[in-house]
Amino acid sequence: MAAKLFEQHRQLIAMAEELLTLVRREPRASIEEIALARARLGRLGIAHLQAEDELIVQPLLTSGRACELPDAEAIIEDFRETRRISAEYASRWTMAAVEADRDGYAAALDEMVAFIREVTAREEEQLYRPVIALLRHDAACRVH
């Protein structure tokens, strides 16, 4: 089930890169095409955050074993901060702002793609894998 989260990461990166390609395309993509691509990316981002909470965060917290992972709660809070960063990005780059400054948006989107790559790699390494291993071990101990 947690494999879904890793796949969503790959999809988020691919969709963000596709959006960047669309924004840089010549002849220029229509604002409607860009809006649709952004909406798809946004929907996947929301679905991913919900799945992450359901499959990683809540199981860890309800297991009572979060204290066994060094800095787990701090890591979770750090990753939740990415929601704020994403919200600020979306409010800064309204569709009107995108239309008014395609080059600026492309530069900001390039930074966002790099940010998504960095955050997803950190999530997988610092949160997903340790939590999955801990909970898998916990489940195996209950079976025996």
DSSP file with accessible surface (Angstrom, degrees, kcal/mol):
  #  RESIDUE AA STRUCTURE BP1 BP2  ACC     N-H-->O    O-->H-N    N-H-->O    O-->H-N    TCO  KAPPA ALPHA  PHI   PSI    X-CA   Y-CA   Z-CA
    1    1 A M    >         0   0  155      0, 0.0     3,-1.6     0, 0.0     4,-0.4   0.000 360.0 360.0 360.0 -39.4    0.0    0.0    0.0
    2    2 A A  T >>  +     0   0   23      1,-0.3     3,-1.2     2,-0.2     4,-1.2   0.743 360.0  76.9 -66.9 -18.6    2.9    2.4    0.8
    3    3 A A  H 3> S+     0   0   72      1,-0.3     4,-2.4     2,-0.2    -1,-0.3   0.824  83.0  67.9 -58.8 -27.7    4.1    1.8   -2.7
    4    4 A K  H <> S+     0   0   97     -3,-1.6     4,-2.6     1,-0.2    -1,-0.3   0.882  96.5  52.7 -57.8 -39.2    1.3    4.1   -3.8
    5    5 A L  H <> S+     0   0    0     -3,-1.2     4,-1.9    -4,-0.4    -1,-0.2   0.911 108.7  48.1 -66.1 -42.5    3.2    7.0   -2.1
    6    6 A F  H  X S+     0   0   39     -4,-1.2     4,-1.8     2,-0.2    -1,-0.2   0.911 112.9  48.9 -64.2 -41.5    6.4    6.3   -3.9
    7    7 A E  H  X S+     0   0  100     -4,-2.4     4,-2.5     1,-0.2    -2,-0.2   0.903 108.1  54.0 -65.4 -40.8    4.5    6.1   -7.2
    8    8 A Q  H  X S+     0   0   15     -4,-2.6     4,-2.9     1,-0.2    -1,-0.2   0.888 105.2  55.0 -61.6 -36.5    2.7    9.4   -6.4
    9    9 A H  H  X S+     0   0    0     -4,-1.9     4,-2.3     2,-0.2    -1,-0.2   0.938 108.5  47.3 -60.0 -46.6    6.1   11.0   -5.9
   10   10 A R  H  X S+     0   0  110     -4,-1.8     4,-2.5     1,-0.2    -2,-0.2   0.908 113.6  48.8 -61.6 -40.0    7.2    9.9   -9.4
   11   11 A Q  H  X S+     0   0   79     -4,-2.5     4,-3.0     2,-0.2     5,-0.2   0.898 109.1  52.3 -66.9 -41.3    3.9   11.2  -10.8
   12   12 A L  H  X S+     0   0   18     -4,-2.9     4,-2.4     2,-0.2    -2,-0.2   0.930 112.0  45.8 -60.2 -45.2    4.2   14.6   -9.0
   13   13 A I  H  X S+     0   0   19     -4,-2.3     4,-2.5     2,-0.2     5,-0.2   0.943 114.5  47.8 -63.5 -46.6    7.7   15.1  -10.4
   14   14 A A  H  X S+     0   0   37     -4,-2.5     4,-2.5     1,-0.2    -2,-0.2   0.922 113.2  47.6 -62.6 -43.4    6.6   14.0  -13.9
   15   15 A M  H  X S+     0   0   43     -4,-3.0     4,-2.3     2,-0.2    -1,-0.2   0.889 111.6  50.2 -66.9 -38.2    3.5   16.3  -13.9
   16   16 A A  H  X S+     0   0    0     -4,-2.4     4,-2.3    -5,-0.2    -1,-0.2   0.913 111.9  48.1 -65.7 -40.4    5.5   19.2  -12.6
   17   17 A E  H  X S+     0   0   70     -4,-2.5     4,-2.5     2,-0.2    -2,-0.2   0.895 110.7  51.4 -66.1 -38.5    8.1   18.7  -15.3
   18   18 A E  H  X S+     0   0  122     -4,-2.5     4,-2.5     2,-0.2    -2,-0.2   0.899 109.1  50.9 -64.0 -39.9    5.3   18.4  -17.9
   19   19 A L  H  X S+     0   0    3     -4,-2.3     4,-2.7     2,-0.2    -2,-0.2   0.931 109.7  50.1 -63.3 -43.1    3.9   21.7  -16.7
   20   20 A L  H  X S+     0   0   14     -4,-2.3     4,-2.1     1,-0.2    -2,-0.2   0.929 110.9  48.9 -61.4 -43.8    7.3   23.4  -17.0
   21   21 A T  H  X S+     0   0   99     -4,-2.5     4,-0.8     1,-0.2    -1,-0.2   0.919 111.3  50.8 -60.9 -42.1    7.6   22.1  -20.5
   22   22 A L  H >< S+     0   0   28     -4,-2.5     3,-0.8     1,-0.2     7,-0.6   0.922 109.5  49.5 -62.2 -43.5    4.1   23.4  -21.3
   23   23 A V  H 3< S+     0   0    9     -4,-2.7    -1,-0.2     1,-0.2    -2,-0.2   0.873 115.2  44.0 -65.6 -35.0    4.9   26.8  -19.9
   24   24 A R  H 3< S+     0   0  129     -4,-2.1    -1,-0.2    -5,-0.2    -2,-0.2   0.524  88.5 125.1 -86.3  -6.9    8.1   27.0  -21.9
   25   25 A R    <<  -     0   0   94     -4,-0.8     4,-0.3    -3,-0.8    -3,-0.1  -0.197  58.3-120.6 -60.3 142.0    6.6   25.7  -25.1
   26   26 A E  S    S+     0   0  152      2,-0.2     2,-0.2     1,-0.0    -2,-0.1  -1.000 102.6  43.5-123.0 127.9    6.8   27.7  -28.4
   27   27 A P  S    S-     0   0  106      0, 0.0    -1,-0.0     0, 0.0    -2,-0.0   0.589 119.2-102.2 -65.1 157.0    4.4   28.5  -29.7
   28   28 A R        -     0   0  128     -2,-0.2    -2,-0.2     1,-0.1     2,-0.1  -0.175  29.9-120.1 -57.5 138.1    3.0   29.5  -26.4
   29   29 A A        -     0   0    1     -7,-0.6    -1,-0.1    -4,-0.3     2,-0.1  -0.428  36.6-101.9 -70.5 151.2    0.5   27.2  -24.7
   30   30 A S     >  -     0   0   44      1,-0.1     4,-2.0    -2,-0.1     5,-0.2  -0.370  24.0-117.5 -72.0 156.0   -2.8   28.7  -23.9
   31   31 A I  H  > S+     0   0   38      1,-0.2     4,-2.7     2,-0.2     5,-0.1   0.841 117.0  58.4 -62.7 -30.4   -3.5   29.9  -20.4
   32   32 A E  H  > S+     0   0  125      2,-0.2     4,-2.4     1,-0.2    -1,-0.2   0.904 104.1  50.0 -66.5 -40.9   -6.3   27.3  -20.4
   33   33 A E  H  > S+     0   0   72      2,-0.2     4,-2.2     1,-0.2    -2,-0.2   0.914 112.9  47.2 -61.7 -43.1   -3.9   24.5  -21.1
   34   34 A I  H  X S+     0   0    0     -4,-2.0     4,-2.8     2,-0.2     5,-0.2   0.927 110.6  51.9 -64.8 -43.4   -1.7   25.7  -18.3
   35   35 A A  H  X S+     0   0   37     -4,-2.7     4,-2.4     1,-0.2    -2,-0.2   0.910 110.3  48.9 -61.0 -42.1   -4.6   26.0  -15.9
   36   36 A L  H  X S+     0   0  107     -4,-2.4     4,-2.3     2,-0.2    -1,-0.2   0.916 112.0  48.1 -64.4 -43.3   -5.7   22.4  -16.6
   37   37 A A  H  X S+     0   0   10     -4,-2.2     4,-2.3     2,-0.2    -2,-0.2   0.911 112.5  49.0 -64.4 -41.2   -2.2   21.1  -16.1
   38   38 A R  H  X S+     0   0   51     -4,-2.8     4,-2.8     2,-0.2    -2,-0.2   0.904 109.9  51.9 -63.6 -40.3   -1.9   23.0  -12.8
   39   39 A A  H  X S+     0   0   41     -4,-2.4     4,-2.7    -5,-0.2    -2,-0.2   0.920 109.5  48.9 -64.1 -42.6   -5.2   21.7  -11.7
   40   40 A R  H  X S+     0   0  112     -4,-2.3     4,-2.3     2,-0.2    -1,-0.2   0.931 113.2  47.6 -61.9 -44.4   -4.2   18.1  -12.4
   41   41 A L  H  X S+     0   0   28     -4,-2.3     4,-2.6     1,-0.2    -2,-0.2   0.921 112.0  50.2 -62.6 -43.2   -1.0   18.6  -10.5
   42   42 A G  H  X S+     0   0   35     -4,-2.8     4,-2.5     2,-0.2    -2,-0.2   0.906 109.3  50.6 -62.4 -42.2   -2.8   20.2   -7.6
   43   43 A R  H  X S+     0   0  153     -4,-2.7     4,-2.6     1,-0.2    -1,-0.2   0.919 111.8  47.7 -63.1 -42.4   -5.3   17.4   -7.4
   44   44 A L  H  X S+     0   0   23     -4,-2.3     4,-2.8     2,-0.2    -2,-0.2   0.915 110.1  53.1 -65.1 -40.8   -2.5   14.8   -7.3
   45   45 A G  H  X S+     0   0   20     -4,-2.6     4,-2.4     2,-0.2    -2,-0.2   0.925 111.2  45.7 -59.7 -43.6   -0.7   16.9   -4.6
   46   46 A I  H  X S+     0   0  102     -4,-2.5     4,-2.2     2,-0.2    -2,-0.2   0.933 113.1  49.4 -65.7 -45.2   -3.8   16.9   -2.4
   47   47 A A  H  X S+     0   0   37     -4,-2.6     4,-2.6     1,-0.2    -2,-0.2   0.901 111.0  51.3 -60.7 -39.0   -4.5   13.2   -2.9
   48   48 A H  H  X S+     0   0    7     -4,-2.8     4,-3.0     2,-0.2    -2,-0.2   0.929 107.7  50.6 -65.9 -44.9   -0.8   12.5   -2.1
   49   49 A L  H  X S+     0   0   45     -4,-2.4     4,-2.2     1,-0.2    -1,-0.2   0.905 112.2  48.2 -60.5 -39.1   -1.0   14.5    1.2
   50   50 A Q  H  X S+     0   0  128     -4,-2.2     4,-2.5     2,-0.2    -2,-0.2   0.929 113.4  46.5 -66.0 -44.2   -4.1   12.6    2.2
   51   51 A A  H  X S+     0   0    5     -4,-2.6     4,-3.2     2,-0.2     5,-0.3   0.902 110.7  53.2 -64.9 -40.4   -2.5    9.3    1.4
   52   52 A E  H  X>S+     0   0    7     -4,-3.0     4,-2.2     2,-0.2     5,-1.8   0.921 111.2  45.8 -60.4 -44.6    0.7   10.2    3.2
   53   53 A D  I  <>S+     0   0   46     -4,-2.2     5,-2.9    -5,-0.2    -2,-0.2   0.929 117.7  44.0 -64.6 -42.8   -1.3   11.1    6.3
   54   54 A E  I  <5S+     0   0  119     -4,-2.5    -2,-0.2     1,-0.2    -1,-0.2   0.867 123.8  32.7 -70.1 -39.4   -3.4    7.9    6.0
   55   55 A L  I  <5S+     0   0   32     -4,-3.2    -3,-0.2    -5,-0.2    -2,-0.2   0.688 135.2  11.5 -96.7 -21.4   -0.5    5.5    5.2
   56   56 A I  I  X5S+     0   0    1     -4,-2.2     4,-2.1    -5,-0.3    -3,-0.2   0.709 123.2  42.5-120.7 -60.6    2.5    6.9    7.1
   57   57 A V  I  ><S+     0   0    4     -5,-1.8     4,-2.7     2,-0.2     5,-0.2   0.956 117.1  41.4 -65.3 -55.5    1.7    9.7    9.6
   58   58 A Q  H  ><S+     0   0   78     -5,-2.9     4,-3.0     1,-0.2     5,-0.3   0.928 115.0  50.4 -63.4 -44.9   -1.4    8.3   11.3
   59   59 A P  H  > S+     0   0   38      0, 0.0     4,-1.3     0, 0.0    -1,-0.2   0.912 113.3  47.9 -58.9 -38.3   -0.2    4.7   11.5
   60   60 A L  H  X>S+     0   0    0     -4,-2.1     5,-0.8     2,-0.2     4,-0.6   0.957 115.0  43.9 -65.1 -48.9    3.1    5.9   13.1
   61   61 A L  H ><5S+     0   0   67     -4,-2.7     3,-0.8     1,-0.2     5,-0.2   0.896 115.8  46.9 -66.6 -38.9    1.4    8.2   15.6
   62   62 A T  H 3<5S+     0   0  109     -4,-3.0    -1,-0.2     1,-0.2    -2,-0.2   0.710 100.2  68.5 -77.4 -17.3   -1.3    5.7   16.6
   63   63 A S  H 3<5S-     0   0   34     -4,-1.3    -1,-0.2    -3,-0.3    -2,-0.2   0.724  98.3-135.0 -69.7 -21.0    1.3    2.9   16.9
   64   64 A G  T <<5S+     0   0   59     -3,-0.8     3,-0.2    -4,-0.6    -3,-0.1   0.585  81.9 100.6  76.2   9.9    2.8    4.6   20.0
   65   65 A R    > < +     0   0   36     -5,-0.8     3,-2.1     1,-0.1     4,-0.3   0.289  36.1 107.8-112.7  10.5    6.2    4.0   18.5
   66   66 A A  G >  S+     0   0    8     -6,-0.5     3,-1.9     1,-0.3     6,-0.4   0.851  73.4  65.5 -57.2 -32.5    7.0    7.4   17.0
   67   67 A C  G 3  S+     0   0  115      1,-0.3    -1,-0.3    -3,-0.2     4,-0.1   0.703  89.9  66.7 -65.2 -15.9    9.5    7.9   19.9
   68   68 A E  G <  S+     0   0  101     -3,-2.1    -1,-0.3     1,-0.1    -2,-0.2   0.624  90.1  70.8 -79.4 -14.2   11.6    5.1   18.5
   69   69 A L  S X  S-     0   0   30     -3,-1.9     3,-2.1    -4,-0.3     4,-0.3  -0.921  95.4-118.9-104.8 114.1   12.4    7.0   15.3
   70   70 A P  T 3  S-     0   0  106      0, 0.0    -2,-0.1     0, 0.0    -3,-0.1  -0.258  91.2  -7.5 -54.2 127.5   14.8    9.9   16.1
   71   71 A D  T 3> S+     0   0  122     -4,-0.1     4,-2.7     1,-0.1     5,-0.2   0.673  86.3 145.3  62.1  22.7   13.2   13.2   15.3
   72   72 A A  H <> S+     0   0    5     -3,-2.1     4,-2.7    -6,-0.4     5,-0.2   0.924  72.5  46.1 -58.1 -46.6   10.1   11.6   13.7
   73   73 A E  H  > S+     0   0  128     -4,-0.3     4,-2.4     1,-0.2    -1,-0.2   0.899 113.0  49.7 -66.4 -37.2    7.7   14.3   14.9
   74   74 A A  H  > S+     0   0   61      2,-0.2     4,-2.5     1,-0.2    -1,-0.2   0.902 111.1  50.2 -65.9 -39.0   10.1   17.1   13.9
   75   75 A I  H  X S+     0   0   28     -4,-2.7     4,-2.5     2,-0.2    -2,-0.2   0.929 109.7  50.5 -64.9 -43.0   10.5   15.5   10.4
   76   76 A I  H  X S+     0   0    7     -4,-2.7     4,-2.2     1,-0.2    -2,-0.2   0.933 111.8  47.7 -60.9 -44.8    6.7   15.2   10.1
   77   77 A E  H  X S+     0   0  114     -4,-2.4     4,-1.4     1,-0.2    -1,-0.2   0.906 109.6  53.6 -63.5 -39.4    6.3   18.9   11.0
   78   78 A D  H  X S+     0   0   74     -4,-2.5     4,-0.6     1,-0.2     3,-0.3   0.925 110.6  46.4 -61.0 -43.6    9.1   19.9    8.5
   79   79 A F  H >< S+     0   0    4     -4,-2.5     3,-1.0     1,-0.2     4,-0.5   0.856 107.2  56.9 -70.1 -32.6    7.3   18.0    5.7
   80   80 A R  H >X S+     0   0   74     -4,-2.2     3,-1.2     1,-0.2     4,-0.7   0.812  95.8  66.6 -66.6 -26.3    4.0   19.7    6.7
   81   81 A E  H 3X S+     0   0   77     -4,-1.4     4,-2.0    -3,-0.3     3,-0.5   0.808  86.7  69.4 -63.1 -27.0    5.7   23.0    6.2
   82   82 A T  H <X S+     0   0   15     -3,-1.0     4,-2.6    -4,-0.6    -1,-0.3   0.820  90.6  61.4 -62.7 -27.5    5.9   22.1    2.5
   83   83 A R  H <> S+     0   0   91     -3,-1.2     4,-2.3    -4,-0.5    -1,-0.2   0.913 104.2  47.9 -62.4 -42.0    2.2   22.6    2.4
   84   84 A R  H  X S+     0   0  107     -4,-0.7     4,-2.6    -3,-0.5    -2,-0.2   0.927 111.2  50.3 -64.7 -43.7    2.6   26.2    3.4
   85   85 A I  H  X S+     0   0   51     -4,-2.0     4,-2.3     1,-0.2    -2,-0.2   0.925 111.6  48.4 -61.4 -43.3    5.3   26.7    0.8
   86   86 A S  H  X S+     0   0   55     -4,-2.6     4,-2.5     1,-0.2    -1,-0.2   0.900 110.8  50.7 -64.1 -40.5    3.1   25.2   -1.9
   87   87 A A  H  X S+     0   0   61     -4,-2.3     4,-2.4     2,-0.2    -2,-0.2   0.912 110.4  49.3 -65.2 -41.0    0.2   27.4   -0.8
   88   88 A E  H  X S+     0   0  103     -4,-2.6     4,-2.2     2,-0.2    -2,-0.2   0.908 110.5  51.2 -63.2 -41.0    2.3   30.5   -0.9
   89   89 A Y  H  X S+     0   0   42     -4,-2.3     4,-2.7    -5,-0.2    -2,-0.2   0.938 111.2  47.5 -60.7 -47.7    3.6   29.5   -4.4
   90   90 A A  H  < S+     0   0   47     -4,-2.5    -2,-0.2     1,-0.2    -1,-0.2   0.892 112.7  48.5 -64.2 -38.2    0.0   29.0   -5.7
   91   91 A S  H  < S+     0   0   85     -4,-2.4     3,-0.4     1,-0.2    -1,-0.2   0.858 113.7  47.3 -73.0 -30.4   -1.2   32.3   -4.2
   92   92 A R  H  < S+     0   0  138     -4,-2.2     2,-1.0     1,-0.2    -2,-0.2   0.913 112.8  49.8 -71.5 -43.3    1.8   34.2   -5.7
   93   93 A W  S  < S+     0   0   16     -4,-2.7    -1,-0.2    -5,-0.2    -2,-0.1  -0.538  74.7 166.6-103.3  68.7    1.4   32.6   -9.1
   94   94 A T     >  -     0   0   65     -2,-1.0     4,-2.5    -3,-0.4     5,-0.2  -0.271  54.8-101.0 -66.3 167.9   -2.3   33.1   -9.9
   95   95 A M  H  > S+     0   0   54      1,-0.2     4,-2.6     2,-0.2     5,-0.2   0.886 126.3  54.1 -63.2 -34.0   -3.3   32.5  -13.5
   96   96 A A  H  > S+     0   0   74      1,-0.2     4,-2.1     2,-0.2    -1,-0.2   0.913 109.1  48.0 -64.6 -40.6   -3.3   36.3  -14.1
   97   97 A A  H  > S+     0   0   19      2,-0.2     4,-1.7     1,-0.2    -2,-0.2   0.892 110.9  51.3 -66.8 -38.5    0.3   36.4  -12.8
   98   98 A V  H  < S+     0   0    0     -4,-2.5     3,-0.2     1,-0.2     7,-0.2   0.940 111.1  47.6 -61.7 -46.8    1.3   33.5  -15.0
   99   99 A E  H  < S+     0   0   89     -4,-2.6     3,-0.5     1,-0.2    -2,-0.2   0.887 113.3  48.6 -62.8 -38.0   -0.2   35.2  -18.0
  100  100 A A  H  < S+     0   0   87     -4,-2.1    -1,-0.2     1,-0.2    -2,-0.2   0.778 126.9  22.2 -74.6 -26.8    1.5   38.5  -17.2
  101  101 A D     X  +     0   0   70     -4,-1.7     4,-2.5    -3,-0.2    -1,-0.2  -0.547  61.8 163.1-145.4  73.6    5.0   37.0  -16.6
  102  102 A R  H  > S+     0   0   22     -3,-0.5     4,-2.7     1,-0.2     5,-0.2   0.889  82.0  50.7 -60.3 -40.9    5.5   33.6  -18.3
  103  103 A D  H  > S+     0   0  141      2,-0.2     4,-2.2     1,-0.2    -1,-0.2   0.919 111.4  47.5 -65.9 -42.6    9.3   33.8  -18.0
  104  104 A G  H  > S+     0   0   20      2,-0.2     4,-2.5     1,-0.2    -2,-0.2   0.902 112.9  49.4 -63.5 -39.8    9.1   34.6  -14.3
  105  105 A Y  H  X S+     0   0    1     -4,-2.5     4,-3.2    -7,-0.2     5,-0.2   0.921 108.8  52.3 -65.8 -42.3    6.6   31.8  -13.8
  106  106 A A  H  X S+     0   0    7     -4,-2.7     4,-2.4     1,-0.2    -2,-0.2   0.918 110.9  47.8 -60.4 -41.6    8.8   29.4  -15.7
  107  107 A A  H  X S+     0   0   50     -4,-2.2     4,-1.9     2,-0.2    -1,-0.2   0.925 114.2  46.3 -64.7 -44.0   11.8   30.3  -13.5
  108  108 A A  H  X S+     0   0   16     -4,-2.5     4,-2.2     2,-0.2    -2,-0.2   0.901 112.8  50.3 -65.4 -38.6    9.6   29.9  -10.3
  109  109 A L  H  X S+     0   0    2     -4,-3.2     4,-2.8     2,-0.2    -2,-0.2   0.885 105.8  55.9 -67.7 -37.2    8.3   26.6  -11.6
  110  110 A D  H  X S+     0   0   76     -4,-2.4     4,-1.9    -5,-0.2    -1,-0.2   0.927 109.8  46.5 -59.6 -42.8   11.8   25.4  -12.3
  111  111 A E  H  X S+     0   0  142     -4,-1.9     4,-2.4     2,-0.2    -2,-0.2   0.889 111.0  52.6 -65.3 -38.4   12.6   26.1   -8.7
  112  112 A M  H  X S+     0   0   22     -4,-2.2     4,-2.9     2,-0.2    -2,-0.2   0.898 106.2  52.7 -66.8 -38.4    9.4   24.3   -7.6
  113  113 A V  H  X S+     0   0    9     -4,-2.8     4,-2.5     2,-0.2    -1,-0.2   0.940 111.0  47.3 -61.4 -44.6   10.3   21.2   -9.6
  114  114 A A  H  X S+     0   0   58     -4,-1.9     4,-2.4     1,-0.2    -2,-0.2   0.911 112.1  50.8 -62.1 -40.9   13.7   21.2   -7.8
  115  115 A F  H  X S+     0   0   50     -4,-2.4     4,-3.0     2,-0.2     5,-0.3   0.927 109.5  49.7 -62.6 -44.6   11.9   21.6   -4.5
  116  116 A I  H  X S+     0   0   29     -4,-2.9     4,-2.6     1,-0.2     5,-0.3   0.924 111.0  50.0 -62.5 -42.9    9.5   18.8   -5.2
  117  117 A R  H  X S+     0   0  116     -4,-2.5     4,-1.9    -5,-0.2    -1,-0.2   0.928 113.8  45.2 -60.2 -44.8   12.4   16.5   -6.1
  118  118 A E  H  X S+     0   0   82     -4,-2.4     4,-2.3     2,-0.2    -2,-0.2   0.930 114.9  46.5 -66.6 -45.8   14.3   17.4   -2.9
  119  119 A V  H  X S+     0   0   10     -4,-3.0     4,-2.9     1,-0.2     5,-0.2   0.924 112.1  49.6 -65.9 -43.8   11.3   17.0   -0.6
  120  120 A T  H  X S+     0   0    9     -4,-2.6     4,-2.4    -5,-0.3    -1,-0.2   0.913 111.2  49.6 -64.9 -39.1   10.1   13.7   -2.1
  121  121 A A  H  X S+     0   0   55     -4,-1.9     4,-2.3    -5,-0.3     5,-0.2   0.928 113.5  46.4 -63.6 -43.8   13.6   12.3   -1.8
  122  122 A R  H  X>S+     0   0   57     -4,-2.3     4,-3.2     2,-0.2     5,-0.5   0.907 111.1  52.1 -65.0 -42.8   13.9   13.4    1.8
  123  123 A E  I  X>S+     0   0    6     -4,-2.9     5,-2.9     1,-0.2     4,-1.9   0.935 111.7  46.4 -58.1 -47.2   10.4   12.1    2.6
  124  124 A E  I  <>S+     0   0   12     -4,-2.4     5,-2.4     3,-0.2    -2,-0.2   0.920 121.3  36.4 -62.3 -44.8   11.2    8.7    1.2
  125  125 A E  I  <5S+     0   0  121     -4,-2.3    -2,-0.2    -5,-0.2    -1,-0.2   0.915 126.9  32.2 -76.8 -45.6   14.6    8.4    3.0
  126  126 A Q  I  <5S+     0   0   88     -4,-3.2    -3,-0.2    -5,-0.2    -2,-0.2   0.690 135.4  12.0 -90.8 -19.5   13.9   10.1    6.3
  127  127 A L  I  X<S+     0   0    3     -4,-1.9     4,-2.5    -5,-0.5     5,-0.3   0.718 120.9  46.2-123.5 -59.5   10.2    9.2    6.9
  128  128 A Y  I  ><S+     0   0    0     -5,-2.9     4,-3.1     1,-0.2     5,-0.3   0.947 114.6  43.5 -58.9 -56.7    8.7    6.6    4.6
  129  129 A R  H  ><S+     0   0  118     -5,-2.4     4,-2.5    -6,-0.3     5,-0.2   0.935 117.1  45.4 -60.9 -46.6   11.4    3.9    4.8
  130  130 A P  H  > S+     0   0   41      0, 0.0     4,-2.5     0, 0.0    -1,-0.2   0.921 116.3  46.2 -62.7 -40.6   12.0    4.2    8.5
  131  131 A V  H  X S+     0   0    0     -4,-2.5     4,-3.0     2,-0.2     5,-0.3   0.937 112.9  49.3 -67.7 -44.2    8.2    4.2    9.3
  132  132 A I  H  X S+     0   0   30     -4,-3.1     4,-2.7    -5,-0.3     5,-0.2   0.937 113.2  47.3 -60.1 -45.0    7.5    1.3    7.0
  133  133 A A  H  X S+     0   0   55     -4,-2.5     4,-2.4    -5,-0.3    -1,-0.2   0.926 113.8  47.6 -63.1 -43.8   10.3   -0.7    8.5
  134  134 A L  H  X S+     0   0   19     -4,-2.5     4,-2.4    -5,-0.2    -2,-0.2   0.941 116.4  42.2 -63.2 -48.0    9.2    0.0   12.0
  135  135 A L  H  X S+     0   0   36     -4,-3.0     4,-2.6     2,-0.2    -2,-0.2   0.857 113.1  53.1 -71.9 -33.2    5.6   -0.8   11.4
  136  136 A R  H  X S+     0   0  170     -4,-2.7     4,-2.4    -5,-0.3    -1,-0.2   0.931 111.3  46.9 -64.3 -43.6    6.4   -3.9    9.3
  137  137 A H  H  X S+     0   0  111     -4,-2.4     4,-2.2    -5,-0.2    -2,-0.2   0.915 111.6  51.8 -63.2 -41.5    8.6   -5.1   12.2
  138  138 A D  H  X S+     0   0   39     -4,-2.4     4,-1.5     1,-0.2    -2,-0.2   0.926 111.2  46.7 -60.4 -45.1    5.8   -4.3   14.6
  139  139 A A  H  X S+     0   0   40     -4,-2.6     4,-1.3     1,-0.2    -2,-0.2   0.897 111.0  52.1 -65.4 -40.4    3.3   -6.3   12.5
  140  140 A A  H  X S+     0   0   41     -4,-2.4     4,-1.5     1,-0.2    -1,-0.2   0.889 107.1  53.2 -64.7 -37.0    5.7   -9.3   12.2
  141  141 A C  H  < S+     0   0   67     -4,-2.2    -1,-0.2     1,-0.2    -2,-0.2   0.863 107.2  51.5 -67.5 -33.6    6.1   -9.3   16.0
  142  142 A R  H  < S+     0   0  175     -4,-1.5    -1,-0.2     1,-0.2    -2,-0.2   0.803 106.3  55.4 -72.8 -27.3    2.4   -9.5   16.5
  143  143 A V  H  <        0   0  120     -4,-1.3    -1,-0.2    -3,-0.1    -2,-0.2   0.872 360.0 360.0 -72.6 -36.8    2.1  -12.5   14.1
  144  144 A H     <        0   0  189     -4,-1.5    -3,-0.0     0, 0.0    -4,-0.0  -0.173 360.0 360.0 -83.0 360.0    4.6  -14.6   16.0
